[in-house]
Amino acid sequence: MYDVILDGPGLDDRTYFADRPGELRNIVWALAHAQGKPVTDDSEMIAKVGELRSDCDITGEGALQVHGVTITVRDAEKCEGHAGEDSVLLGGPEFCDGSCRPRPRFTKDAAFALMCALDDADLDESGGCGPCGLEAGQMCAACGKCNCHTHGACGRPVEG
């Protein structure tokens, strides 16, 4: 079981849980697609993800750079409250059922949110505005600001 942390420009608190190698591969593939650079050599990427898992299994942590984003994989933190006979005697489950610490999965919605966050970061970096979806050349002609600001005092430029 792995905690998968995505770190890159515009990505805040992107941590997911993967309990199978296939889930980890899905995150890597989706990350490449979200950056507009789909995986073209499946066997090479499978080998890289395998190395990532091996590094984590051996040292407790592994990292892989996928274009502009770093994927860090760590051993998932264990539950500290459900194991043991005291828990069972007190009416709790014998084994952790996951309710003590919700672990977010990487779903289609998470992939879409990741794609949007990366797109917004690209716009912000190029002088545009991610939340508005405007590129640098699409800002208000009068004041140069985006749609996040009110433009009550701005006048339309006269076409001539």
HELIX and SHEET records of a PDB file:
HELIX    1   1 PRO A   21  ALA A   34  1                                  14    
HELIX    2   2 ASP A   42  THR A   59  1                                  18    
HELIX    3   3 GLU A   85  LEU A   89  1                                   5    
HELIX    4   4 LYS A  108  GLU A  125  1                                  18    
HELIX    5   5 ALA A  136  GLN A  138  5                                   3    
SHEET    1   A 4 ARG A  14  ALA A  18  0                                        
SHEET    2   A 4 TYR A   2  ASP A   7 -1                                        
SHEET    3   A 4 VAL A  69  ASP A  75 -1                                        
SHEET    4   A 4 GLU A  61  VAL A  66 -1                                        
END                                                                             
